[in-house]
Amino acid sequence: MRITKQKLYSEIKAYLIITLGLFLNAFAWTAFLIPSKVVGGGISGIGTLIYYATGFPVGVTFLIVNVFLIIIGLKVLGKGFGVKTVYGVIGLSVFLSLLQSIIKEPIVNDRFMAAIIGGMIGGASIGMIFTQGGSTGGTDIIAMIINKYRNVSPGRILLYIDLVIISSSYILFQSLEIMVYGYVSMGVASYAVDLLLIGSRQSVQVFIFSKKNSEVADMIGNELKRGVTILNGKGWFTKEEQEIVLVILRKHELQQVMRHIKEIDRDAFISIGNVTGVYGKGFEPIKY
C-alpha cells in the first residue's frame, strides 16, 4: 500500500500532537496533583494511591496495569487496540516516570489551585490525544469490556470507576478534604475534555451563491476533499434560476474555504450556520 506525502505528514502531525498531549498530562499529574496528594481518576489515580502507600513510582504502576488490561482487552475485544493506544500507554509511562523523578514539590502550594490547574491541564491534554485518534488505555479498556456484556454506557462506567478510585483516597489519607479535591479535579478534567472535543468537532453548514459555482464546487472537492451538493433555486426578485452550493465543513476548515471563495468570486453571497451534529462519512459515526 502506497503512502502519500500528505498522509505521511498527517500521521507525523498526529503523533507529535499526541506526544505533546502525553507530556502535558504527565506534567499535570507530577507537577500539581501527585505532590499535592490530590487523587484523580483513572489508572494514574490508582498509581497515586499506590505511590503514597508504598513509594512505588506512578509511571511503573501505570505501565504494569495497562499491559495487564491490554492483554485482557485483546482476548475479550479482539484486535481493537491500535498502535496509537500502545504508543500512548508507553509514552505516558515514560513521561510520568521521568517527570516524577525531577519534580519533587508541587508548583503551587495551594491544594485547591493544584486540583483546578492539574485537572484543567490533564483534561485538555486527554482531549488533544482523543482528537488525533489516540488513547492512554487504562479504565477506557475496562469500560469497553463491561459495555460488551452489559447495556451500560462507557461514560457512566468511567464515572463509577473514577468515583471508586477517588473515594478510596479517604482510606489512605483519612481526609475528606483530600477526597473532595479529587472530585474537583475530576470535574474540571471532564469539563476540559468536553470543551476541547466539542471545539474540534464543531461543524458548519455553508450555502454559497455565486456565478462561478462550478469553480467553487471544484475547489471544495479538490482542496478539502469534501462532498458538495448543488441545489436549484430561483431569485424571487430577478425571477432568475440560480444554482446554490451546499457544503458541510469542520469549523476549522471554514477560513480556508472563505479565502478561496474570495479569490474565485469576490461578489459571492455566503450564508453560514452552526449545526449541532453531523453524522456520516467524514464526520461522526452514527451511534443511535
Sequence and secondary structure as in RCSB ss.txt:
>XXXX:A:sequence
MRITKQKLYSEIKAYLIITLGLFLNAFAWTAFLIPSKVVGGGISGIGTLIYYATGFPVGVTFLIVNVFLIIIGLK
VLGKGFGVKTVYGVIGLSVFLSLLQSIIKEPIVNDRFMAAIIGGMIGGASIGMIFTQGGSTGGTDIIAMIINKYR
NVSPGRILLYIDLVIISSSYILFQSLEIMVYGYVSMGVASYAVDLLLIGSRQSVQVFIFSKKNSEVADMIGNELK
RGVTILNGKGWFTKEEQEIVLVILRKHELQQVMRHIKEIDRDAFISIGNVTGVYGKGFEPIKY
>XXXX:A:secstr
    HHHHHHHHHHHHHHHHHHHHHHHHIIIIITTTT   SHHHHHHHHHHHHH   HHHHHHHHHHHHHHHHHH
HH S   HHHHHHHHHHHHHHHHHHHH  S SSS HHHHHHHHHHHHHHHHHHHHHTT    THHHHHHHHHHHS
   HHHHHHHHHHHHHHTHHHHH  HHHHHHHHHHHHHHHHHHHHHHHHHH EEEEEEE TTHHHHHHHIIIII 
   EEEEEE TTT  EEEEEEEEEEGGGHHHHHHHHHHH TT EEEEEEES  BSTTSB    
